[in-house]
């Protein structure tokens, strides 16, 4: 396939940059408003239950969820068990993954047990999933194909191996957000295409079926500081890559994983993400856990080499997560905790989805 013309490439690059700048302005406005009027907002975010959550999740998104909720914003968390089936052959271990994630949520300080928030499962809210049908009529196949997540899957697997569920992932996510009238989605720039297609669906639905009264709000991607941690091997941190430290890990396991972390042969420790990415990654992790900067950690380690660096990071991580892990152990001892959280969350989510679907049908004259 030939490369696109220079003018065409520049057009798309400029459009993407303009889109990012516009999204950042919306995010800044939302941050300014949510402190004064938290009652106007509802966060919808969540995780695919493919295993327990690791430190990349914690520093990349969980801390931000805690911060937003602490400002009084209602926070709904989705356990996307249907979406977890997009790249696996079975669902035997889904329940264990869901249990792990709910325990992680509560342990890190997210409130899913009161009016401030809840957690629920895709598969337990059929009315949510039914919203996909009218939403699919509001987007074209080419618009879905251009979504980076879908595009990446097609390139990796080939179009013949991408399931219909994966292909429709952007529209499914739009249903996740809009069924509960969520208007804030915490995330990084990689989430912008998903939020943009949700905004497009909301805008088109309003124009087509509710022109006199805006029924769906167009959600805003809420940017924030989200450091990108690599795995201990210098590659993307993943639940199944054996390169992650999990929130639930004990101190001995944490130490063992960090002891095997990849570094380099230079004994002088310096923060240089470009030329020394694995060392920089450990410095970033240690800094996040200790509440300081990577440069300050590097100055403290000096010429102590990788052994001293790993010892520092191990102590900082274990110190930071000690109360969180203790809380998680207490929660795990009560098998009713997760059940009660999900029973409550599923019930509220389903009632909300029923109401939204009923109103959508009325607006569509179905």
N, C-alpha and C positions, 0 to 999 in steps of 0.2 A: 504494500500500500504506500502511495507517495505521500511525502510530507505536505501538510497544508501550506498554502501560500503564506508569505510573510505577513501580508496585510490581514489575512484571515486570522492567523495566529495572534497578531497584535490586537485585533478586535476582541477576541475571546479573552486574552490576558487582561486587557483594559477593563472589559465588562466584569471579570471576576474581581479585580481590584476595587472597582467601584462598588460592587456588591458587598465586599468585606467592609469597606469604609462606611457604607450605609448601615450595615448590621452593627458595627461598633457604635455608631451614633445612637441607634435604637437601644443598644445595651446600656450606654451611659445614661440615657434618659430614664431607663427602667431602674438602674441602681439609685438614681437620685430620687425617684418617686417611691420606691418600696419602703424606704425608711420612714417616710411621712405617712404613707397610706398602704400599709402591708395588706389590708383587707381587700384591696383591689386586685390582688395577684394570687395565682395558684401555680405552683411548680408541678410539672409532670416530668419525671425522669425515671430511670430504672436500670436494670441490668439483665443480661441474658444468664439464666442459671446453668452455667457450664462449669461450676466449681466455686469454692470459697473465694473471697476477695483478697487481693494482695496489696502490698504497699503502694504499688502504682495506682490502684483504685483509690486508696486512702488519701494520698497526697494530691492526686489528680482530680478527684471529684467528691469524695465523701466529706472532706473538710469543708468544701464550698457549700454542700447541701446543709451541713450543720449551721454554717454562718448565715445563710439565707433564712433558714427556719428560725434561727434565734432572733431575727429581726421581725418576726411575727407573720411570715408568709406561710400559708398552708402548703404542705409538701406531700404530694402523692407519689409513691414509688411503685413501679411496675416490675413484677417478676415475669419477664417475657418468655414463658415456657414454650409457647408456640414457635417463637423465633429461634429458640434453642434447637429446634428440629431441622433448621435449614441446612446444617452441615454435619448431621449425625444420622446414624442408621436406626437408632432406638432411643428409648426414653427411660431406661431402667433406673439410672442414677439421678434423674431430675429432682426427685423429692429430697434426696440428701443435699443436693446443691442449693435448693430453695431454703432448706433449714439453715444451712451454713450462712447464706447471705442475710437472712432475716436476723440471725444472731449477730452478725457483723454490724448490721445497721444499728441495732439497739446499743451494742457495746461501744460504738464510736460516738454515740450521743444523738442519733437521729430519733425523734419521737414519732413512733408509729402506733402509739397506744392511746392517743387522745385526739381532741379536735384539731390539734396542730398538724396531724399527718396520719398517713395510713400506708399499708403495703398490700398489694393484691396480685392475683395471678391472671394472666391472659386467658387461660383455658377455662376459668371460672366465670367469665363475663361474656357470654355469647353475644349479647346485644352490642358490645363494643366491636366485636369482629364482624358483625353484620353491617356495621357502618362502612366497611370496606367497599361494599357493592355500589352504593351511590357515589362514593368518592372515586372509585375506579372510572366512573363515567365522566369525571371532571379533568382527567389528565390523559395525555396521549402516550402511546407506547414509546415514542422517541424521547419524551420527557423523562420517563422512567429509565430508559436505557442510558441517558446522559448522567444519571446520578452516579457519583464516584464509587459508592459501595457496590451497586449493581454492575457498573462497568468493570470494576476490578475483578469481580467474581466471574464475569463472562470471559475476560481475558485470561484468567487463571485456569478455569475449568473448561472453557469452551461452552458455547451457547447451548449445546445439547445436554450438558450436565448441570445447568443451573435450574433448580426447581422453581416451580411457579411461586412457591412461598417466598423464596429468596428474591425473585424478580419483583414481586409486589411489596417487598419490604418497605420502601419509602411511603407507600400509600397506607400500609398497615400502621406504620409509625404515626402518620397523620391522624388516623383513627384513635390511636392511643392518646394523643395530645388533645384532640378536639372533643372527644366524647365527654370529658369532664370539664370542658371549657378552660383547659390549661392555657396560660398565656406567658409563662416563663419556662424556658428550657435551659438549665445550666449546661455549658459545654464549651469546647474549644472550636477552633476554626474548622476542624474536620466535620463538625456537625452542621455547619451552615447549609450545605445542599439539602439535608433532610428537613431543616426548619423552613427553608425557602419553598420547598414543594408543599409543605403543610400550609404555609401562608398563601400559596397560590390556590390550593384547594379551598381554603376558607374564603378567600376573596371571590373565587368563581362561584362557589355555592351561594354566597350572599347576593352576588349580582344576578344570578339565574333564578334563585328561588325565594330570596328574601330582600328584594331591592329597597323596600321602604324602611326596614329595620335590620341593622347588622346583627345577624344571629350568631355567627362565630367571630370571635376576635382573632386577629392574626398574631400568632405567638412570637415572642422575641427570644432570640438566643442570648442568654445572659453570660457574657464573657467574664472571666476572672483569672486570677493567677492559677495556672494549672501546669506545674512543672512536669516535664516528660521524663520519667525515670526509665532507664533501660534495665534489662535483666542482668543478672550477675555475670553473664557471658558476653555482655556488650550488645546483644541483640534485643529485639522487642520483647518486653516482659509479657509472659503469657501464663495462663493457668496450667497448661499442659506441657510447657516447654522446659520444666525443671530448672528454671532460672529465676524463680520468684521467691520472695519471703511473704508468707501469708499472715494476715492479721491474727489468725488463730494459733500460729506456730509458738512453741515454747521457746525459752531463751537458749537452750542447748541447740535446738534445731536452727534457730537464727544464726548462732555462732558458727555452726557447721556449714551452712549455706554461704555465709560471707567469707569463710576461710577459703572456699574454693573459687571466690570471685576472680575474674580475669583482671589483671592490671598490666604493668609493663616493667621494664628492667631499670628504669631511671629511679634512683633512690630519693631524689629530691622531688617532693610532692608539690605540684602547682596545678592551679585550676585552668585548664586549657581544653575546652570541649572539642575543638576542631582537631588538634593534633594528638591529644591524649584522652579520647572519649571515655575509656573504661575507668581511668583514674578520676576524671571529672564526674562521672556518674556516681562513684562512691562518695566523693566530696559533697555532691548535691544531696545524696541520701542522708549523709551524716549531718549536714547543715539543716535540712528540713526537720530531722528528728530532734536536733539540739536547739532549734530556734535561732540560728545564726546564718552566716553566709558561707558559701563554698570557699571564698577567698580567705575568710577568717580561719576556717578549718585547715586549709592548706598552710597558712602561716604557722599555726600551732603544731602541725606535724613536721614541717620543715624537711630535713633530710632523713627523717625516720624511716622512710621506705614504706613499701606496701604493707608490711607486717604491722607497723604502728598505725597506719591508716585504717586497716581492717579492724584492729582492736578498738580504735576510736569509734568507728561506725557501729560496731557491734554493741558497745556500751551505750551509745546514744539511742540506737533503735530499741534496745531492751528497756532502757529507762523510760523512753517515751510511751511505749506500748504496755508497760507493766500494769497500770491500772485498767487499761482497756481489756487486756487479756484476762485479768482477774474478774472483771465484770462479765466478760463473755463466758467464763467457766461457770460462774454462778447461774447465768441464764440457761446454759446448756444442761444444767442439772435438773431443770424443770421442763419436762416434755410438753407441758400444756402451753408454755409461753408462745411458741411459734404458731401452734394451732389457733390460739385465741386471737393473735395478731391477724392471721390470714382470714379466719372466719369473719372477723369484724370488717377487715378491709374489703374482702370479696363482696360482702353484703352491701356495703355503702357504694362500692364501685358499680355493682350490678344495678342497684336502684337508680343511680345517676345515669347509667347507660340506657336503661329502659326509658327514662324520661327524655333523654336526648334523642333516642331513636324514634320515639313517638312524635316528638316535635318536628323532627326532620321529615318523617312521613307526612305529617300535616302540611308542612311547607311545600312538599313535593306533590301534594294531592294524590298520594298513594292510598 
